[in-house]
Amino acid sequence: MISANGWSRRGLLAGASILAAGGSAAAKEDRLADGVVILIDSNEPYVMGHAISYSANLAKHFADRGARLLIEVVANGKGIDVFRADRTPLIEPLATLRQSLPNLTYSMCASSKAIAEAKEQVSIPLISGASLVPFGIGRVVDLQLKGFAYIHA
């Protein structure tokens, strides 16, 4: 049945469904843009450098769109070298990036740190601003379950 204004009841329902679906898709897209977790599990300097570049580029990309992005870089396995004050080749870039991006977090796997300390017979110092999480891979999954996008450096 077509009403006097030219709209059918079926057409109105279809239009409303399309608008509602579009709204939920946009909400889901916004939710996924809230955070990114970047995993570093290699002690290769170029891999560590990529993770830092990814962080800076993502922050700029989303800032240019007027969006705030949470970024967490998680170091696991051999990747813990990136946040070791005694080993990282990136101490200055890491400090500069952390100062310029208030929504950036550095996390080191406590399990990997304990294994490295036992193997090397030393206490491993962390760079300023880095914190320990019980298990790096567990932290990555926790963040993914909260809707964070995942990038493997």
C-alpha positions as CSV (number, residue, x, y, z in Angstrom):
1,M,0.0,0.0,0.0
2,I,1.3,3.4,-1.0
3,S,0.5,6.4,1.2
4,A,-0.4,9.9,0.0
5,N,3.3,11.1,0.2
6,G,4.5,8.2,-2.1
7,W,6.1,6.1,0.6
8,S,5.0,2.5,1.2
9,R,5.0,0.9,4.6
10,R,7.5,-1.7,3.3
11,G,9.7,1.0,1.9
12,L,9.8,2.9,5.2
13,L,10.7,-0.3,7.1
14,A,13.5,-1.1,4.6
15,G,14.9,2.4,4.9
16,A,14.8,2.3,8.7
17,S,16.5,-1.0,8.7
18,I,19.3,0.3,6.4
19,L,19.8,3.4,8.6
20,A,19.9,1.3,11.8
21,A,22.4,-1.2,10.3
22,G,24.6,1.7,9.1
23,G,24.5,3.2,12.6
24,S,25.6,0.0,14.3
25,A,28.4,-0.6,11.7
26,A,29.7,3.0,12.3
27,A,29.6,2.3,16.1
28,K,31.5,-0.9,15.6
29,E,34.1,0.9,13.4
30,D,34.5,3.6,16.1
31,R,35.0,1.0,18.8
32,L,37.7,-0.8,16.8
33,A,39.5,2.5,16.3
34,D,39.9,3.0,20.1
35,G,43.1,1.0,20.5
36,V,45.9,-0.8,18.8
37,V,48.3,-3.3,20.4
38,I,51.6,-3.8,18.7
39,L,53.6,-7.0,19.6
40,I,57.4,-7.1,19.4
41,D,58.9,-10.6,19.8
42,S,62.2,-10.0,18.1
43,N,65.4,-8.3,19.2
44,E,66.2,-7.3,15.6
45,P,66.8,-3.5,15.6
46,Y,64.8,-3.0,12.4
47,V,61.8,-4.8,13.9
48,M,61.9,-2.7,17.0
49,G,62.2,0.4,14.8
50,H,59.2,-0.6,12.8
51,A,57.1,-0.9,16.0
52,I,58.1,2.6,17.0
53,S,57.3,4.0,13.5
54,Y,54.0,2.2,13.5
55,S,53.1,3.9,16.8
56,A,54.0,7.4,15.5
57,N,52.3,6.9,12.1
58,L,49.1,5.5,13.7
59,A,48.8,8.3,16.2
60,K,49.2,10.9,13.4
61,H,46.8,9.0,11.1
62,F,44.0,9.0,13.7
63,A,44.8,12.5,15.0
64,D,44.4,13.8,11.5
65,R,40.9,12.3,11.5
66,G,40.1,13.9,14.9
67,A,40.2,10.6,16.7
68,R,42.0,9.6,19.9
69,L,43.8,6.3,19.7
70,L,45.2,4.2,22.5
71,I,48.4,2.4,21.6
72,E,50.1,-0.3,23.6
73,V,53.4,-1.8,22.5
74,V,53.9,-5.2,24.2
75,A,57.4,-6.8,24.2
76,N,57.6,-10.6,24.6
77,G,60.3,-13.2,24.3
78,K,63.5,-11.7,22.7
79,G,61.5,-8.5,22.0
80,I,62.0,-7.5,25.6
81,D,65.3,-6.0,24.5
82,V,63.4,-3.0,23.2
83,F,62.5,-1.9,26.7
84,R,65.7,-3.0,28.4
85,A,67.6,0.1,29.6
86,D,70.9,-1.8,29.3
87,R,70.3,-3.0,25.7
88,T,67.8,-1.0,23.7
89,P,69.3,0.8,20.7
90,L,66.2,3.1,20.7
91,I,66.3,4.7,24.2
92,E,66.0,8.3,22.8
93,P,63.3,7.6,20.2
94,L,61.3,5.7,22.8
95,A,61.5,8.5,25.3
96,T,60.6,11.2,22.7
97,L,57.7,9.2,21.4
98,R,56.3,8.5,24.9
99,Q,56.5,12.2,25.8
100,S,54.7,13.3,22.6
101,L,52.0,10.6,22.8
102,P,50.2,10.5,26.1
103,N,48.0,7.6,25.0
104,L,51.1,5.4,24.4
105,T,51.9,2.5,26.8
106,Y,55.0,0.3,26.9
107,S,54.6,-3.2,28.4
108,M,57.2,-5.9,29.0
109,C,56.4,-9.5,29.6
110,A,57.4,-10.3,33.2
111,S,57.8,-14.0,32.4
112,S,60.2,-13.3,29.5
113,K,62.1,-10.9,31.8
114,A,62.4,-13.6,34.5
115,I,63.7,-16.2,32.0
116,A,66.3,-13.7,30.6
117,E,67.4,-12.7,34.1
118,A,67.9,-16.4,35.2
119,K,69.8,-17.1,31.9
120,E,72.0,-14.0,32.1
121,Q,72.3,-13.9,35.9
122,V,71.5,-10.2,35.9
123,S,68.7,-7.9,37.0
124,I,67.2,-6.3,33.9
125,P,66.5,-2.6,34.2
126,L,63.5,-1.2,32.3
127,I,63.4,2.0,30.4
128,S,61.5,4.9,31.9
129,G,57.8,4.6,31.2
130,A,57.8,0.8,30.7
131,S,55.8,-1.5,33.0
132,L,55.6,-5.2,33.5
133,V,52.6,-7.4,32.6
134,P,52.5,-11.0,33.8
135,F,52.5,-12.5,30.3
136,G,53.0,-10.5,27.1
137,I,50.9,-12.8,24.9
138,G,48.2,-12.7,27.6
139,R,48.2,-8.9,27.5
140,V,47.8,-9.0,23.7
141,V,44.8,-11.3,23.9
142,D,43.2,-9.2,26.8
143,L,43.5,-6.1,24.6
144,Q,42.1,-7.9,21.5
145,L,39.1,-9.0,23.6
146,K,38.5,-5.4,24.5
147,G,38.4,-4.5,20.8
148,F,42.0,-3.4,20.2
149,A,43.3,-4.0,16.7
150,Y,46.5,-6.2,16.6
151,I,49.7,-5.6,14.7
152,H,52.7,-7.9,14.8
153,A,55.9,-5.9,14.3
